[in-house]
Amino acid sequence: EAQKVGVAQDLLDEGIRRIQQLKAVAQIREALKDMAKLTLGVIEDLVSTADAVGVGELTGESKQVYDTVVKRRDKMRAEKQLRNAAKGQDVFALLAAIQTAEKAGVDPKKIA
């Protein structure tokens, strides 16, 4: 009897986790409809929530939606880092920011 309860609890936990994953993907999808209004903070919150429920482990279209918002986050972070480094006097910080930007697909010349 205890074994049946354990199996039922595992199934329930997995169902709840799947619902949380689908909800996180739906939130990302909704946010991506108006990409221009997305701030770095909003994107980081979406990715954090998705990571917490394991959306990165999914496959197919849900994974593509997640990957899209992660790429956007990385690009926005790189742009911010590059802008901040360009304001400062630290050549090494600027070089690091340029490398990060290039990895994220950002043209450093367009930002700085």
C-alpha positions in Angstrom: 0.0 0.0 0.0 2.8 2.4 0.9 4.5 1.6 -2.5 1.2 2.5 -4.3 1.1 5.8 -2.4 4.7 6.5 -3.3 4.1 5.8 -7.0 1.0 8.0 -7.0 2.9 10.8 -5.3 5.7 10.6 -7.9 3.1 10.8 -10.7 1.4 13.7 -9.1 4.8 15.5 -8.6 5.7 14.9 -12.3 2.3 16.2 -13.4 2.7 19.4 -11.3 6.2 19.9 -12.7 5.0 19.5 -16.3 2.2 22.0 -15.7 4.7 24.5 -14.2 6.9 24.0 -17.3 4.1 24.6 -19.7 3.0 27.7 -17.7 6.6 29.1 -17.9 6.8 28.4 -21.7 3.4 30.2 -22.1 4.6 33.2 -20.2 7.7 33.4 -22.4 5.6 33.0 -25.5 3.3 35.8 -24.4 6.3 38.1 -23.6 7.9 37.4 -27.0 4.9 38.8 -28.8 6.1 42.3 -27.9 9.9 41.8 -27.9 10.5 45.6 -28.2 9.0 46.2 -24.7 11.1 43.4 -23.0 13.6 44.7 -20.6 16.6 42.7 -19.4 15.0 42.4 -15.9 11.8 40.9 -17.3 13.7 38.5 -19.5 15.9 37.4 -16.6 12.8 36.8 -14.5 11.3 34.7 -17.2 14.4 32.6 -17.7 14.9 32.2 -13.9 11.3 30.9 -13.6 11.8 28.6 -16.5 15.1 27.3 -15.2 13.5 26.7 -11.7 10.9 24.3 -13.2 13.3 22.7 -15.7 12.1 24.1 -19.0 15.6 23.8 -20.4 15.2 20.1 -20.3 12.3 20.1 -22.6 12.5 19.3 -26.3 10.7 20.5 -29.5 8.9 23.8 -29.8 8.9 24.6 -26.1 12.7 24.3 -26.0 13.0 26.6 -29.1 10.9 29.2 -27.3 13.1 28.9 -24.2 16.3 29.1 -26.3 15.0 32.2 -28.1 14.5 34.1 -24.8 17.8 32.9 -23.5 19.6 34.2 -26.6 17.8 37.5 -26.2 18.9 37.7 -22.6 22.5 36.9 -23.5 22.5 39.6 -26.2 21.0 42.2 -23.9 23.5 41.4 -21.2 26.4 41.7 -23.6 25.1 45.1 -24.9 24.7 46.4 -21.4 28.2 45.2 -20.4 29.7 46.8 -23.5 28.0 50.1 -22.9 29.2 50.1 -19.3 32.7 49.2 -20.3 32.8 51.9 -23.0 32.0 54.5 -20.3 34.8 53.5 -18.1 38.6 53.8 -18.5 39.4 50.1 -18.0 40.8 48.7 -21.3 40.6 45.1 -20.1 37.0 45.5 -19.1 36.3 46.8 -22.6 38.1 44.0 -24.3 36.2 41.4 -22.2 32.9 43.1 -23.0 33.8 43.1 -26.8 34.5 39.3 -26.6 31.3 38.7 -24.7 29.3 40.8 -27.2 30.8 38.9 -30.2 29.9 35.5 -28.6 26.4 36.7 -28.1 26.1 37.9 -31.7 26.3 41.6 -31.0 28.3 43.9 -33.2 30.4 45.9 -30.7 30.8 48.8 -33.2 27.0 49.4 -33.2 26.9 49.6 -29.4 30.0 51.5 -28.3 
